[in-house]
Amino acid sequence: MENWALPEINLDLCDRCGDCVEKCPTQSVEMGPQGPFFARALDCTYCAVCETVCPQGAITCAYEIVWDMED
């Protein structure tokens, strides 16, 4: 899994609203005492929903998945 990555959560920006936990389609994210974390990292599909719903911009998906649509 050398090319494997997760979205990054900046806990300094996070206000612990829980939107990322609530909206994660694979339920990979949970809320801990310090803030959200990937409790089931292997279940994360890197869909970027967490990044999209975070009102504080605390979640960043460093990579963009692009599908090659050949004719």
C-alpha positions as CSV (number, residue, x, y, z in Angstrom):
1,M,0.0,0.0,0.0
2,E,2.8,2.4,-0.7
3,N,0.6,4.6,-2.9
4,W,-2.2,4.8,-0.4
5,A,-3.3,8.0,1.2
6,L,-6.1,9.4,3.3
7,P,-7.6,12.9,3.4
8,E,-5.7,15.1,5.9
9,I,-7.5,16.6,8.9
10,N,-6.1,19.8,10.4
11,L,-7.3,19.7,14.0
12,D,-6.2,23.3,14.5
13,L,-8.8,24.4,12.0
14,C,-11.5,21.9,13.0
15,D,-14.4,23.1,15.2
16,R,-15.6,19.5,15.9
17,C,-19.0,20.1,14.2
18,G,-19.2,16.5,13.1
19,D,-20.3,17.1,9.5
20,C,-17.5,14.8,8.2
21,V,-18.5,12.0,10.6
22,E,-22.2,12.3,9.7
23,K,-21.7,12.5,5.9
24,C,-19.0,9.9,5.4
25,P,-20.6,7.3,3.1
26,T,-18.3,4.5,4.3
27,Q,-18.5,5.6,8.0
28,S,-14.7,5.7,8.1
29,V,-14.5,8.8,10.1
30,E,-15.3,9.0,13.8
31,M,-15.2,11.8,16.4
32,G,-12.6,11.3,19.1
33,P,-11.7,13.5,22.1
34,Q,-9.3,15.5,20.0
35,G,-11.6,15.7,16.9
36,P,-12.4,13.6,13.9
37,F,-10.1,10.7,12.8
38,F,-10.1,7.8,10.4
39,A,-11.2,4.9,12.6
40,R,-11.6,2.6,9.6
41,A,-8.9,3.9,7.3
42,L,-9.1,0.9,5.0
43,D,-12.8,1.6,4.3
44,C,-12.1,5.1,3.1
45,T,-12.7,5.3,-0.7
46,Y,-11.2,8.8,-1.0
47,C,-14.5,10.1,-2.3
48,A,-13.7,13.6,-0.8
49,V,-17.1,14.1,0.7
50,C,-15.5,15.0,4.0
51,E,-13.4,17.7,2.3
52,T,-16.5,19.1,0.6
53,V,-18.8,19.2,3.7
54,C,-16.2,20.7,6.1
55,P,-17.3,24.3,6.8
56,Q,-13.9,25.2,8.3
57,G,-11.8,23.8,5.4
58,A,-10.0,21.6,7.9
59,I,-10.0,18.5,5.6
60,T,-7.8,18.4,2.6
61,C,-7.6,15.7,-0.1
62,A,-4.1,16.1,-1.4
63,Y,-4.6,13.9,-4.4
64,E,-7.2,14.1,-7.2
65,I,-8.6,10.9,-8.7
66,V,-9.1,11.3,-12.4
67,W,-10.8,8.6,-14.5
68,D,-9.5,8.1,-18.0
69,M,-12.6,8.0,-20.2
70,E,-11.5,6.3,-23.4
71,D,-13.8,6.1,-26.4
